[in-house]
Amino acid sequence: MSAATKRPLGFSIFAVFLAMQLCGNLVALVAAGPASGMQTPLEGMLALLVAALKAVTVEALWRVRPWATRASGLLSAAVVALLVVRWRVPLEVVPVLGMLFLAGFLAMCTFYVHQRIQERFGPPAGMRVPRPQP
């Protein structure tokens, strides 16, 4: 592995954690199929989106991609969206607390990933758009 792509230990830990979460999500998605009626279609779509974003984030972290910050940020946003959709009036405290913990953990990890990616690749390059001429 070259020096430019040497993976920080935090990336490895975060990627393994997300991979385990992804396996759990996929099992839950298969177990709670469309016939179960346990979730609304919006919840099912968001759960599928979260699973897909976890897979993308794991790959970005494992291979130290420059866009790992965006992948983990989108994952955090999707988890928060799923949390908002699953918030029901008869408050189910344990799942909500678990999702809140996961959202906070993902936010802290996104900040860590952002710091390490900027150390490795520098700040993101700004896109210059030429001024329109009349």
ABEGO torsion letter per residue (X at the ends): XBAAABBBAAAAAAAAAAAAAAAAAAAAAAABBAAAGABBAAAAAAAAAAAAAAAAAAAAAAAGBAAAAAAAAAAAAAAAAAAAAABBABBBAAAAAAAAAAAAAAAAAAAAAAAAAAAAAEBBBBBBBBBBBX
